[in-house]
Amino acid sequence: MHITTRTATVLAAAAIGVALVAGCSDEGSSSMEGHSMGSSTAMESSAPSADAAADFSDADVMFATMMYPHHAQAVEMADMVEGRTTNPDVIALAGEISAAQQPEMDQLASWLSQWGQPAPSSDASSMEGMDHGSGSGMMTAQDMESLMTASGPDFDRQWLTMMIEHHRGAVTMAEKEIADGENPDAVALARTIVETQNEEIARMQQLLG
C-alpha cells in the first residue's frame, strides 16, 4: 500500500509537470507568434506604399524631356570658354555650370528610363520652336555661331548675356515643374535649379556691370 500510494503521488506530480511545461510552451508559442505578427505588421506599415520613382505625371515627363537638351546647350556654352577668354570669373563660372548640369542631365535621363519614356536628346532641335524668343532661353544656331567666333572681352559680354537669358529660361521651366510636378525628386531638383541658377544670374549681372 505504501508503494502504491508513493507511485500514485509520483505519477500525479509528473502529470502536473507535463501540463505546466505544455502550458508554458503554448503560451511562449502564442507570445512569439503574436510578436512575430506584430513585427511584420509594423514593418509593413512603415514600408512606403510605392516606389517614389513610380510617382510621376505628364508635367514631370515634360520637365525631364525639355530640361535635358536645355542643360546640354548650357554645357556646350560652358565648354566654349576654353581658349576664347582669360577672364578668371567667366572661366570659374563656366566650370561650375558644367560640373552641376552634367550630373543633372544624367539624373533626368535616368528618371525618363524609369518612367518608361523615350531617352532624351541633347540636340537643341528637340526643343524646336523654343529658342530665346519663346522665353525658354534656348539659343539659336546663329547665336551659337556668333559665340564661337568671338573672343576676349567680346566673348565675355556675349557669353554672359546669353547665359543669363538661358538661365532665366531654365528657372521658368523649373518653376512650372514645382507648380505642376508630382514626382518628389523631380520637384526637388527643380527647386535646386531655381536656387542655383538665380544665384548665378546675379553673379553674371555683376560681371557685366
Beta strands, then each sheet from edge to edge (+ up, - down):
end
